[in-house]
Amino acid sequence: MEAFELLLQGFVTLMTVQKLSLMVVGLILGVFVGVLPGLGGPNGVAILLPLTFSMDPTSAIVMLSCLYWGALFGGAITSILFNIPGEAWSVATTFDGYPMAQKGQAAQALTAAFTSSFIGSLVAVILITFLAPRIADFALRFGPPEFFAVYLLTFCSFVGLGREEKHKIVISMTLGLLLTGIGMDTVSGQLRMTFGFTDLLRGVNFLVAVIGLFGISEILVTMEESLALRGHAAHINPKVVWETWKTFPRYWGTIMRSAFIGCWLGITPGGAIAASFMGYNLAKRFARDKDTFGTGRIDGVLAPETAAHAAGTAALLPMLALGIPGSGTAAILLGGLLVWGLNPGPLLFVEHKAFVWGTIASMYLGNIVGLVLVLSTVPLFAAVLRVPFAAIAPMIVVSCAIGAYAIQNAMFDIWLMLGFGVLGYVFKKLDYPLAPLTLALVLGSRTEDAFRLSMIGAGGDLRVFWSNGLVGTITTLALVLLFWPVIGSLFERAGKLLRPVGKAT
């Protein structure tokens, strides 16, 4: 009941002309960046984050979170009409979405994608509404050892549960941790790895790095690929929407299963990409006629879209409640909270209630407005793909440069941004994940501070991380997740060895 009252207060905070206007602007920009192949939500948020520095935190998070919702919606448009995923998590949508468009059912496919996206996000927002305060109350008991254990759990889960090759995840994360060590040591005041450059005394700014890693690198990749876009037209009218909605009850099990998968993989570092493929694969596994998947089935669109959007939204739960991002976009938003003077974590729910519940209220309202917006403007946003990329790329690069310079009014940051852009390009060409690098850049210094404070308080005794049931459980779970691939393979081998014995008896 308390959560419901606080949510109403959040809606009161949100109901101003300025915040509602920023919501619409964020949604429009989000759909725009979601439609452009390769740009996507994380890149759009990273590029536009510096523009929010002059706003109050609530207005800033409303615009950026709505940009993220819009990008989630926009990725389906290119997947279905052009067979080009606007987002990485939209790849699974192309499997049945584009065949539906080829059969003249583009409007039905888009309606299914947008509506299932809304349902997935709604389930995740309801989860955040009622679960985040409880997690925050629990986390108020945390001290430095507990916080280090949680950060360790986050890093270990990325390594143990990540879909990418383990050595690539470790290399990416290690590089990020090394970069966070540049500058002045916050405990001793000594300089580290500045190499005589006065510009490095402040360290590597997280926002500058993110703009380069996501914005500039995507421009380089897209320029190299020279995309040629051809697609199908789509016009959605109320009759098509209603006829499509009437088919949803028969797929209710698929939708709810995908929403549950998405929420779980959003809270853990599985992410929207893994959620979309898992949702699609499970829908195919439980279907009676599995062979028809890939030929234009509506549940082949519903499953990945519901799962991806539930995951993308649920990733904000650990960010708000614990200060731990569940996705790359959440990591960028976490950096934004720090810039706006807010300390993400359990105290956020105590010290900045208006901000937290205004943010949660914007998730509800933003998804409703976003659904209406995309259903009514599909032809307009699809036309954006007809604009030559050569005309759009310079505007994006200039926006990135202005954003990087505005952070600290330093020309050095522009060169640093370009350097990170090249690094991001190399990572993508070598198929190294950027999410662990981004996570390390955000949490690296906080992890180091928590570890050193724990060691100072315990006199250098590592047993402090098993000093009580809470911190011991989290630390042990972190180590289990770190070595989970090895543990899983041992269980698999043991099962194979025991199987012949079972048959013999």
C-alpha positions as CSV (number, residue, x, y, z in Angstrom):
1,M,0.0,0.0,0.0
2,E,2.9,2.3,0.8
3,A,4.4,1.7,-2.6
4,F,1.1,2.6,-4.3
5,E,0.9,5.9,-2.3
6,L,4.5,6.7,-3.2
7,L,3.8,5.9,-6.9
8,L,0.9,8.4,-6.9
9,Q,3.3,11.0,-5.5
10,G,5.6,10.1,-8.4
11,F,2.9,10.8,-10.9
12,V,2.2,14.1,-9.2
13,T,5.9,15.0,-9.6
14,L,5.7,13.9,-13.3
15,M,2.6,15.9,-14.2
16,T,4.2,19.2,-15.4
17,V,4.4,20.6,-18.9
18,Q,8.2,20.5,-18.8
19,K,8.5,16.8,-17.8
20,L,5.7,15.6,-20.1
21,S,7.3,17.5,-23.0
22,L,10.7,16.0,-22.3
23,M,9.0,12.6,-22.2
24,V,7.6,13.0,-25.7
25,V,10.9,14.4,-27.0
26,G,12.8,11.5,-25.4
27,L,10.4,8.9,-27.0
28,I,10.7,10.5,-30.5
29,L,14.5,10.6,-30.3
30,G,14.5,7.1,-28.9
31,V,12.5,5.7,-31.8
32,F,14.7,7.6,-34.2
33,V,18.0,6.1,-32.8
34,G,16.3,2.7,-32.5
35,V,15.4,2.8,-36.2
36,L,18.9,3.6,-37.3
37,P,20.8,0.3,-37.6
38,G,23.7,0.1,-35.1
39,L,23.0,3.3,-33.2
40,G,20.6,1.9,-30.6
41,G,19.5,2.9,-27.1
42,P,22.8,2.7,-25.2
43,N,24.6,4.8,-27.9
44,G,21.7,7.3,-28.0
45,V,21.7,7.7,-24.2
46,A,25.5,8.1,-24.1
47,I,25.5,10.7,-26.8
48,L,22.6,12.8,-25.3
49,L,23.6,12.4,-21.7
50,P,25.8,15.6,-21.6
51,L,22.8,17.6,-22.8
52,T,21.0,16.8,-19.5
53,F,23.7,18.4,-17.2
54,S,21.7,21.7,-16.9
55,M,18.4,19.9,-16.0
56,D,17.2,18.8,-12.7
57,P,17.8,15.1,-12.1
58,T,14.1,14.1,-12.4
59,S,13.7,15.8,-15.8
60,A,17.0,14.4,-17.0
61,I,16.2,10.8,-16.1
62,V,12.7,11.1,-17.6
63,M,14.0,12.2,-20.9
64,L,16.8,9.6,-21.0
65,S,14.7,6.7,-19.8
66,C,12.0,7.6,-22.4
67,L,14.7,7.7,-25.0
68,Y,15.6,4.2,-24.0
69,W,11.9,3.0,-24.2
70,G,11.6,4.6,-27.6
71,A,14.8,2.8,-28.8
72,L,13.3,-0.5,-27.6
73,F,10.2,0.2,-29.7
74,G,12.1,1.5,-32.7
75,G,14.4,-1.6,-33.1
76,A,11.4,-3.7,-34.1
77,I,10.5,-1.4,-37.1
78,T,13.7,-2.1,-39.0
79,S,13.7,-5.8,-38.0
80,I,10.2,-6.4,-39.5
81,L,10.1,-4.0,-42.4
82,F,13.8,-4.2,-43.6
83,N,15.1,-7.4,-42.0
84,I,17.8,-5.3,-40.4
85,P,17.9,-5.3,-36.6
86,G,17.9,-1.8,-35.3
87,E,19.1,-3.3,-32.0
88,A,21.1,-6.4,-31.2
89,W,18.1,-7.8,-29.2
90,S,15.9,-7.4,-32.2
91,V,17.7,-10.1,-34.2
92,A,15.3,-12.8,-33.0
93,T,12.4,-10.6,-34.1
94,T,13.5,-10.8,-37.7
95,F,13.1,-14.6,-37.7
96,D,9.3,-14.4,-38.0
97,G,8.7,-10.6,-38.3
98,Y,10.2,-10.2,-41.7
99,P,8.5,-13.2,-43.2
100,M,5.2,-11.8,-42.0
101,A,6.0,-8.5,-43.8
102,Q,6.8,-10.5,-46.9
103,K,3.4,-12.0,-46.7
104,G,1.7,-8.6,-46.5
105,Q,1.2,-8.8,-42.7
106,A,3.7,-6.1,-41.7
107,A,1.0,-4.1,-39.8
108,Q,0.0,-7.2,-37.8
109,A,3.7,-8.0,-37.0
110,L,4.4,-4.4,-35.9
111,T,1.3,-4.3,-33.8
112,A,2.3,-7.6,-32.1
113,A,5.8,-6.3,-31.6
114,F,4.8,-3.0,-30.1
115,T,2.1,-4.4,-27.9
116,S,4.2,-7.3,-26.6
117,S,7.0,-4.8,-25.9
118,F,4.6,-2.8,-23.8
119,I,3.4,-5.8,-21.9
120,G,7.0,-7.0,-21.2
121,S,8.0,-3.5,-19.9
122,L,4.8,-3.2,-17.9
123,V,5.5,-6.5,-16.0
124,A,9.0,-5.4,-15.3
125,V,7.9,-1.9,-14.0
126,I,5.3,-3.6,-11.7
127,L,8.2,-5.7,-10.4
128,I,10.3,-2.6,-9.8
129,T,7.5,-0.8,-8.1
130,F,7.0,-3.5,-5.4
131,L,10.4,-5.1,-5.2
132,A,12.8,-2.2,-5.3
133,P,11.8,-0.6,-1.9
134,R,12.2,-4.0,-0.2
135,I,15.7,-4.6,-1.7
136,A,16.6,-1.0,-0.7
137,D,15.5,-1.6,2.9
138,F,17.5,-4.8,3.0
139,A,20.6,-3.1,1.6
140,L,20.5,-0.3,4.2
141,R,22.3,-2.9,6.5
142,F,25.3,-3.0,4.1
143,G,28.8,-1.8,5.1
144,P,32.0,-1.7,3.0
145,P,32.5,-5.6,3.1
146,E,28.9,-6.2,1.9
147,F,29.1,-3.6,-0.9
148,F,32.4,-5.1,-2.1
149,A,30.8,-8.5,-2.0
150,V,27.9,-7.3,-4.1
151,Y,30.3,-5.6,-6.6
152,L,32.3,-8.8,-6.7
153,L,29.1,-10.8,-7.4
154,T,28.3,-8.5,-10.3
155,F,31.8,-8.9,-11.9
156,C,31.8,-12.7,-11.3
157,S,28.4,-13.2,-12.7
158,F,29.4,-11.3,-15.9
159,V,32.3,-13.8,-16.2
160,G,30.6,-16.9,-15.2
161,L,27.2,-16.4,-16.9
162,G,28.2,-14.3,-19.9
163,R,27.5,-15.7,-23.3
164,E,30.8,-14.5,-24.8
165,E,34.1,-16.3,-24.6
166,K,35.4,-16.1,-21.0
167,H,38.9,-14.8,-21.8
168,K,37.4,-11.9,-23.8
169,I,35.1,-10.9,-20.9
170,V,38.1,-11.0,-18.5
171,I,40.3,-8.9,-20.8
172,S,37.5,-6.4,-21.4
173,M,36.8,-6.1,-17.7
174,T,40.5,-5.9,-16.7
175,L,41.1,-3.1,-19.1
176,G,38.2,-1.2,-17.6
177,L,39.5,-1.7,-14.1
178,L,43.0,-0.5,-15.2
179,L,41.5,2.7,-16.7
180,T,39.6,3.5,-13.5
181,G,43.0,3.5,-11.7
182,I,44.3,6.5,-13.7
183,G,44.5,9.8,-11.8
184,M,44.7,10.6,-8.1
185,D,44.2,7.9,-5.6
186,T,41.2,8.8,-3.5
187,V,42.6,7.2,-0.3
188,S,46.4,8.1,-0.3
189,G,46.3,11.1,-2.7
190,Q,49.1,9.7,-4.8
191,L,49.1,10.0,-8.6
192,R,48.7,6.8,-10.6
193,M,49.5,6.1,-14.3
194,T,49.4,9.8,-15.4
195,F,52.7,9.5,-17.3
196,G,53.3,13.2,-16.8
197,F,50.1,14.4,-18.5
198,T,48.3,17.0,-16.4
199,D,45.1,16.2,-18.2
200,L,45.1,12.7,-16.7
201,L,45.1,14.0,-13.1
202,R,41.3,13.9,-13.1
203,G,41.3,10.4,-14.4
204,V,39.4,9.0,-17.4
205,N,35.9,10.5,-17.4
206,F,33.3,7.7,-17.7
207,L,31.0,9.7,-20.0
208,V,33.8,10.6,-22.4
209,A,34.8,6.9,-22.6
210,V,31.2,5.8,-23.2
211,I,30.5,8.4,-25.9
212,G,33.6,7.1,-27.8
213,L,33.0,3.4,-27.1
214,F,29.4,3.4,-28.2
215,G,28.8,6.5,-30.4
216,I,32.0,6.9,-32.4
217,S,32.7,3.1,-32.8
218,E,29.2,2.5,-34.3
219,I,29.8,5.3,-36.8
220,L,33.0,3.6,-37.9
221,V,31.4,0.1,-38.1
222,T,28.4,1.4,-40.1
223,M,30.6,3.4,-42.5
224,E,32.6,0.2,-43.2
225,E,29.5,-1.9,-43.8
226,S,27.8,0.6,-46.1
227,L,24.3,-0.5,-45.5
228,A,21.8,-0.5,-48.4
229,L,18.2,-0.5,-47.1
230,R,15.2,-1.9,-48.9
231,G,12.1,-2.8,-47.1
232,H,8.3,-3.2,-47.0
233,A,5.7,-0.5,-46.4
234,A,3.4,-0.6,-43.4
235,H,0.3,1.4,-42.5
236,I,-1.4,0.6,-39.2
237,N,-5.1,1.4,-38.7
238,P,-7.3,0.8,-35.6
239,K,-9.0,-2.2,-37.3
240,V,-5.7,-4.0,-37.8
241,V,-4.7,-3.3,-34.2
242,W,-8.0,-4.6,-32.8
243,E,-7.9,-7.7,-34.9
244,T,-4.3,-8.5,-33.9
245,W,-5.1,-7.9,-30.2
246,K,-8.0,-10.3,-30.4
247,T,-5.5,-13.1,-31.1
248,F,-3.4,-12.4,-28.0
249,P,-5.4,-14.6,-25.5
250,R,-4.3,-17.8,-27.3
251,Y,-0.6,-16.7,-26.8
252,W,-1.0,-15.6,-23.2
253,G,1.2,-18.4,-21.9
254,T,4.0,-17.5,-24.3
255,I,3.8,-13.8,-23.4
256,M,3.9,-14.4,-19.6
257,R,6.7,-16.9,-19.9
258,S,8.8,-14.5,-22.0
259,A,8.1,-11.7,-19.5
260,F,9.3,-13.8,-16.6
261,I,12.5,-14.8,-18.6
262,G,13.1,-11.2,-19.4
263,C,12.7,-10.0,-15.8
264,W,15.1,-12.6,-14.5
265,L,17.8,-11.9,-17.2
266,G,17.4,-8.2,-16.7
267,I,18.0,-8.3,-13.0
268,T,21.0,-10.7,-13.5
269,P,23.5,-9.6,-16.1
270,G,22.0,-11.9,-18.8
271,G,20.7,-8.9,-20.7
272,A,18.0,-8.3,-23.4
273,I,19.9,-10.1,-26.1
274,A,20.0,-13.4,-24.2
275,A,16.4,-12.9,-23.1
276,S,15.1,-12.4,-26.7
277,F,16.7,-15.6,-28.0
278,M,15.7,-17.6,-24.9
279,G,12.1,-16.3,-25.2
280,Y,12.0,-17.3,-28.9
281,N,13.6,-20.7,-28.4
282,L,11.2,-21.6,-25.6
283,A,8.2,-20.5,-27.6
284,K,9.4,-22.7,-30.4
285,R,10.1,-25.6,-28.0
286,F,6.6,-25.5,-26.5
287,A,4.8,-25.0,-29.7
288,R,2.9,-27.9,-31.3
289,D,4.1,-27.2,-34.8
290,K,7.7,-26.2,-34.3
291,D,8.6,-26.5,-38.0
292,T,6.4,-23.4,-38.9
293,F,8.6,-21.1,-36.9
294,G,10.6,-18.9,-39.2
295,T,7.8,-18.7,-41.8
296,G,5.9,-15.8,-40.3
297,R,4.3,-16.8,-37.0
298,I,2.9,-14.1,-34.7
299,D,4.1,-15.8,-31.5
300,G,7.6,-15.8,-33.1
301,V,7.4,-12.0,-32.8
302,L,5.6,-11.8,-29.4
303,A,8.1,-14.0,-27.5
304,P,11.4,-12.2,-28.3
305,E,9.9,-8.7,-28.0
306,T,8.3,-9.4,-24.7
307,A,11.4,-10.9,-23.2
308,A,13.8,-8.2,-24.6
309,H,11.7,-5.3,-23.2
310,A,11.1,-7.0,-19.9
311,A,14.9,-7.5,-19.6
312,G,15.7,-3.9,-20.7
313,T,13.3,-2.5,-18.1
314,A,14.1,-4.9,-15.2
315,A,17.8,-4.0,-15.6
316,L,17.0,-0.7,-13.9
317,L,16.0,-2.5,-10.7
318,P,19.5,-3.3,-9.4
319,M,20.7,0.1,-10.6
320,L,18.2,2.0,-8.5
321,A,18.1,-0.3,-5.4
322,L,21.8,-1.4,-5.2
323,G,23.7,1.0,-7.5
324,I,24.6,-2.0,-9.7
325,P,23.7,-1.7,-13.4
326,G,22.0,-4.7,-15.0
327,S,22.8,-3.7,-18.6
328,G,25.0,-1.3,-20.6
329,T,22.3,1.3,-20.8
330,A,21.7,1.0,-17.0
331,A,25.5,1.5,-16.6
332,I,25.4,4.7,-18.6
333,L,22.3,6.0,-16.6
334,L,24.2,5.1,-13.4
335,G,27.0,7.4,-14.5
336,G,24.4,10.1,-15.1
337,L,23.1,9.7,-11.6
338,L,26.6,10.3,-10.2
339,V,27.1,13.4,-12.4
340,W,23.7,14.8,-11.2
341,G,24.9,14.5,-7.6
342,L,22.9,11.4,-6.7
343,N,24.3,8.3,-5.0
344,P,22.6,5.2,-6.5
345,G,21.7,2.6,-4.0
346,P,19.5,2.0,-1.0
347,L,19.9,5.5,0.4
348,L,18.4,6.9,-2.9
349,F,15.0,5.7,-1.7
350,V,15.4,7.5,1.6
351,E,17.0,10.8,0.5
352,H,15.5,11.3,-2.9
353,K,12.0,9.8,-2.9
354,A,10.6,12.3,-5.4
355,F,13.3,11.4,-7.9
356,V,13.0,7.6,-7.5
357,W,9.2,7.5,-7.7
358,G,9.1,10.1,-10.4
359,T,11.4,7.8,-12.4
360,I,9.2,4.8,-11.8
361,A,6.0,6.7,-12.7
362,S,7.7,7.8,-16.0
363,M,8.3,4.1,-16.8
364,Y,4.5,3.5,-16.7
365,L,3.5,6.7,-18.5
366,G,6.4,6.6,-21.0
367,N,5.5,3.1,-22.1
368,I,1.8,4.0,-22.6
369,V,2.7,7.1,-24.6
370,G,5.4,5.2,-26.5
371,L,2.9,2.5,-27.6
372,V,0.5,5.1,-28.9
373,L,3.3,7.0,-30.6
374,V,4.8,4.1,-32.5
375,L,1.5,2.7,-33.5
376,S,0.5,6.0,-35.1
377,T,3.9,7.0,-36.7
378,V,5.4,3.8,-38.2
379,P,5.5,5.1,-41.8
380,L,7.2,8.3,-40.7
381,F,10.0,6.6,-38.8
382,A,10.4,3.9,-41.5
383,A,11.1,6.8,-43.9
384,V,14.1,7.8,-41.9
385,L,15.9,4.8,-43.3
386,R,15.6,6.4,-46.8
387,V,17.9,9.2,-45.6
388,P,21.5,8.6,-46.7
389,F,23.7,7.6,-43.8
390,A,26.3,10.0,-45.1
391,A,24.0,12.9,-44.1
392,I,23.3,11.5,-40.6
393,A,26.8,10.4,-39.6
394,P,28.4,13.9,-39.4
395,M,25.6,15.2,-37.2
396,I,26.1,12.3,-34.8
397,V,29.9,12.9,-34.7
398,V,29.5,16.6,-34.0
399,S,27.0,15.8,-31.2
400,C,29.5,13.4,-29.7
401,A,32.3,15.9,-29.8
402,I,30.1,18.7,-28.3
403,G,29.0,16.3,-25.5
404,A,32.6,15.2,-24.7
405,Y,33.9,18.8,-24.6
406,A,31.0,20.1,-22.5
407,I,31.7,17.6,-19.7
408,Q,34.9,19.3,-18.4
409,N,35.4,22.0,-21.1
410,A,38.6,20.2,-22.1
411,M,39.9,19.7,-25.7
412,F,41.8,16.7,-24.4
413,D,38.5,14.9,-23.8
414,I,37.6,15.1,-27.5
415,W,40.9,13.3,-28.4
416,L,40.2,10.8,-25.6
417,M,36.7,10.2,-27.0
418,L,38.2,9.5,-30.5
419,G,40.7,7.1,-28.9
420,F,37.9,5.2,-27.1
421,G,36.0,5.2,-30.4
422,V,38.9,3.4,-32.1
423,L,39.1,1.1,-29.1
424,G,35.4,0.3,-29.4
425,Y,35.7,-0.3,-33.1
426,V,38.6,-2.8,-32.6
427,F,36.6,-4.5,-29.8
428,K,33.7,-5.0,-32.1
429,K,35.8,-6.2,-35.0
430,L,37.5,-8.8,-32.7
431,D,34.1,-9.7,-31.1
432,Y,35.1,-8.5,-27.6
433,P,32.2,-7.4,-25.4
434,L,31.9,-3.8,-24.4
435,A,29.5,-4.3,-21.5
436,P,32.2,-5.7,-19.1
437,L,34.4,-2.7,-20.0
438,T,31.6,-0.3,-19.4
439,L,30.7,-2.0,-16.1
440,A,34.3,-1.8,-14.9
441,L,34.5,1.9,-15.8
442,V,31.4,2.6,-13.7
443,L,32.0,0.4,-10.7
444,G,35.8,0.1,-10.7
445,S,36.6,3.0,-8.3
446,R,33.7,2.2,-6.0
447,T,34.8,-1.5,-5.8
448,E,38.4,-0.4,-5.0
449,D,37.2,2.0,-2.3
450,A,34.9,-0.6,-0.7
451,F,37.7,-3.2,-0.7
452,R,40.3,-0.9,0.8
453,L,37.9,0.4,3.5
454,S,37.1,-3.3,4.3
455,M,40.8,-4.1,4.6
456,I,41.5,-1.0,6.7
457,G,38.6,-1.9,9.1
458,A,39.7,-5.5,9.3
459,G,43.4,-4.9,9.6
460,G,44.1,-6.6,6.2
461,D,42.2,-9.8,7.1
462,L,40.4,-11.3,4.1
463,R,38.2,-13.3,6.4
464,V,36.1,-10.1,6.8
465,F,34.3,-11.2,3.7
466,W,33.0,-14.2,5.6
467,S,32.5,-12.4,8.9
468,N,28.7,-12.7,8.9
469,G,26.1,-14.8,7.1
470,L,25.1,-12.0,4.7
471,V,28.5,-11.0,3.4
472,G,29.7,-14.7,3.5
473,T,26.7,-15.8,1.4
474,I,27.2,-13.1,-1.2
475,T,31.0,-13.7,-1.5
476,T,30.6,-17.5,-1.7
477,L,27.9,-17.1,-4.4
478,A,30.2,-14.7,-6.3
479,L,33.0,-17.3,-6.3
480,V,30.5,-20.1,-7.4
481,L,29.3,-17.9,-10.3
482,L,32.9,-17.1,-11.3
483,F,33.8,-20.8,-11.6
484,W,30.4,-21.9,-12.8
485,P,31.6,-23.0,-16.3
486,V,34.1,-25.3,-14.6
487,I,31.6,-26.5,-12.0
488,G,29.0,-27.1,-14.8
489,S,31.4,-29.1,-16.9
490,L,32.4,-31.3,-13.8
491,F,28.7,-32.0,-13.2
492,E,28.3,-32.9,-16.9
493,R,31.2,-35.3,-16.8
494,A,30.0,-36.9,-13.6
495,G,26.6,-37.4,-15.2
496,K,28.2,-39.1,-18.2
497,L,30.3,-41.4,-16.0
498,L,27.3,-42.4,-13.8
499,R,25.0,-43.0,-16.8
500,P,26.5,-46.4,-17.9
501,V,26.4,-47.6,-14.3
502,G,22.7,-46.8,-14.1
503,K,22.0,-48.7,-17.3
504,A,23.9,-51.7,-16.1
505,T,21.9,-52.0,-12.9
